[in-house]
């Protein structure tokens, strides 16, 4: 962590709530996993996040960091809208603060992962970084000139809705041809099932690339779409490095090689930035939330 503080971090995901308490050296002392009770409604989700935070809070803990998907107001600690966890206009930070009696901060889960990558992972030596999280959906964290970008309304990073194919696949957002409709793990599984095959995860599909032409086709279309979208972001922001995170990265070179090839083909007049896999694993968002909490703890002490 960036400051000597004991903190708790909670990462609210679509299926699982992950939490950890970190010591002053950034080492996880205790961890906790709970199922996300989205089907039970907003109050149940908030109660589960509060439960996770309070279960790990001890007298030495000085702050709590939360991260969640969706549209996040970091200043007020409100989840404005998060469809996959059933939250709308939810004062999540306030609910946790009332229970733990500590400073509580809230950040978007992908931006939290980007912060962790910037400080602890592959972004430590670059000032212009893109972190692409390939999950059920697809979003990015952006570091430009050393600063984490939030955008004018706080929703910068909706990379998944860059259109890559005119009149292409219908996306859940209502647009056609979005990269998320091809390259997100959920879309990959849906498109593969359309061929008459069965699969539960993107890993099921990547494991069949050498034996199943249908798997090979939808994987190739996914990696090509991701590369095309990265062309757009690279031309706009001139990334020094692109880091891929999320469950699909378990495919390793089966993912990075075709994505890099598609990206380079779209940048014929210049060398494409390196595309690498995050070393932080599935807990990058949790680490980022802990970093935010450590900063909040330091600010509270200074104040």
N, C-alpha and C positions, 0 to 999 in steps of 0.2 A: 504494500500500500504506500501511498505517497506521504502519509502522516502517521505518527505513532499513536494509533487509537485502536481500541477494541470496537468492532462494529458487527452488526448483523445485516445480511443481505437476503432479499427475497425476490425470486424471479417467477412471476406469474405467467405460466404457459397455458396453451390450449388444452393440454391433457394432464399436465403435472405442475404443481407448485414446488419449486426447489428453494431451499433456504440453507444458509450456513452462517456460523459465527466465526469471525476471523480475529486472530490475536494481533498485537501491535506490529508483528513482522509479516502480516499478510498470510499467515498459515491458518487453514481451516481447522478449528478446534472441534467442531461438531456440525453435522449436517442433518437435514431432514427432507423427506419427500412426502408430499400429500397429493392425492388425486384432485384435479380441479373440478369442483361440482357445478359446472356450467349449466347442466340440465335442471338444477334446483333453483336457478335464478340468481339475480344480482346480490341479494343479501347473503346468500350462502357462499358465494365466491369471496365477498369482502370478509366474511367471518373466517373463512379458511386462511386467507392471507394474514389476518390478525392473529389467528391461532399459531401459524408458522412463526411469525415474528416474536410473539410473546413466549413461545416455547423455548426459544434460544436466547432470549435477553437475560443477562445476568447483571449484577451490580456494576461490573467494570465496563459494560457496553455503553458507549457514549453517543451512538447515532445508529439509525437504521436506513438502509438504502433499498428502494423498491424499483423493479423494472417490470414493464407490462407492454403488451402489443397494443396497436391501435393509435388513435389520435390522443396525444398526451399534452397537457398543459403543465410544464415543469415548474412554472412559477407558483401555481396554485396547488399543485399536487393532485390534479383532477384528471381522471381518465374520461376524455370527452366522448369517445366511442371506440369500443373494441368488440366487434361482432363475434369473434370466436370464443370469447369468455363471457359474453352477455352483459357487458358494462356500458352504461351511457350516463354521462355527467355524474360520475362517481367520485366523491372526495376521498380517494383511497389513502392518501398520505395522512389526512386528518384522522381517519378512522384508526389507523395504526398508532399515530402519535397519542391519541386519547388512551390507548391501551398500554403503551410502553413508557409513556412520559419521557420521551427522548426526541431530539430533532429527527425528522423523517423527510427524506427526499425521494422524488419519483422521477424516473427517466424512461424513455422509450427503450424497449428491450434491445433493439438492433443498435441504437446509438450507444447504449451501455456496453454492448459487445465491442463496438468500434473503439470506445474509450479504453477498454481493457487491451485491445490489440495495439493501440497507440502507445500505451505505457508499459505493457508486459509482453507483447508478442512481436509480430513481424513489422510493426509500425514504429518501433523505437528509433530507427535511424532515418526515417523519411518524414517530410512535412506535408506531402500530398498523397493521401491514402484512400482507397475505397475498400470497404469490407462488405461483402455480399453474403447474406445469410439465406441459404437455400433450405427452407422448411416447407411446411404446408403451403405457405405463401412465399413471397420473395420481396425482400427489402434490403436497403443498404444503409451503412453509416459512412459519412463523408468527412474526411479531414482535408481542409484546404489551407495552405500556408500555415500549418500547425494548429488550426482552429477547428473544433468540431462544429459542423454546420447544422443548424436547426431550421433555417428558412424563415420567411416573413411571417408565416402563420404557424410555425412549429412543426410542419409535416414534411420537411425536406427528406428525401430518401425513398420516395415512392417509385423506385426504380422498376418494380414489377409491372408498372403500367406504361412503360416505354413501348410504343407499337413497333413491332419488327416485321409484320406481314400485313400488307394492305388487304382488307376483307378476309382476314384469317380467322382463327378460332375465336369464338365468343368468350370473353372474359367475364368473371363474376361482377366486375365493376361496370359492365355495360358496353365497354369498348370492344373492338375486334382487333385481333393480332397482337395483344399484349405479350411481352416475354413471359409473364407469370402463367399465361395459359398454356405454355409449352414447357418451361424449364423448372417451375416449382415442383417439389416432390409430389404434392397432391395431384397436380395436373398430369404429371408423368404417369402416375398410376391409373388415373382415369382414362387417359388416351391409350394406354396399353390394354386395359380391360375391354375397350371398344373393339379390339381385334379378336375378341373371343377368348383371350387368355385370362388367367387369374393371377393377381399379385396383391400383396398387402402393403409393401413398401417399395421405395426406389431401389433399395438394396436387392430385393427379389429380382428386379429387372436387370440391374447391372451384372448380376451373377449369371445371367443367361445370354450375354452379348455374343458369346462365341458359338452358341448352339441354336438360338432362336432369331430368325430374321425380323420378326415383329418387334422384339426387344431392341434389336440393333437399329431399326428404323426410328422408333420413337425416341431412343436415346440420342441418336444422331441429330434428330430435329430439335431436341431439347438443348443440346450443347451448342448447336449452330445458332439457335435463338438467343441463348445467353451471350455468345460471342458478339452477335449483331448489336445487342443492347449495350454491351461494353464498348463498342465502337463509338456510340453516341456519347456515353458518359466520358470516355477518354478524350474525345475531341472537345468537349465542353470544359473539362476540369483538368486535363493533363495529369492523370495519376502517375506517380512514380512507381507504385506497386498496387496490385489488386489481390486481395486476400479473400478466399472462399471459405465459408464456415457453414455449419449446419450438418444434418445427417447425411446428405448426399455426398459429402466430402470423403466418406469412408471408401468411395470408389477410387480415390487416389488419382493416378495418371489416366485412368479411363475417363475421368472428368476433366482434369486440367489440360491434357494434351489436345483433345478436339476443341475445347473452348479457346485455348490459346491460338490454335490454327484459324478458327473462325474470326477471332479478333484481329489477327495479323492480316488476313485476307481483306478485311475492311479498312485497313490502314496501310494501303500499298505504298504510300509515299513516306512512311516513317516507321520506326521500330516500335512495336507494341510494348507496353509495360509488362513486367513479369506477372504471371498469374500463379499464386501459390495457395497452399492449404494452411489454414490457421493451426498453430500448435496448441491452442487453448482448449480445444474440444468443446463439448456441449455446455460447459460452465462459463463461457465467455461473458454472457449477460450477467450472471451472478457476480463475477469478478468486477465487472463494470459498475454494478450497483454498489458493491462494497467500496470501490474507489470513490464514488460520489458520497457515500456515507462518511468516509474518512475525511473528505474535504469539509463536509458539513460539521463534523465533530471539531475539526480545527478552527473553523469559523466561529463556532459557539464558544470555544475556549478563548479565542482572541477577543471576542466581544465581551 
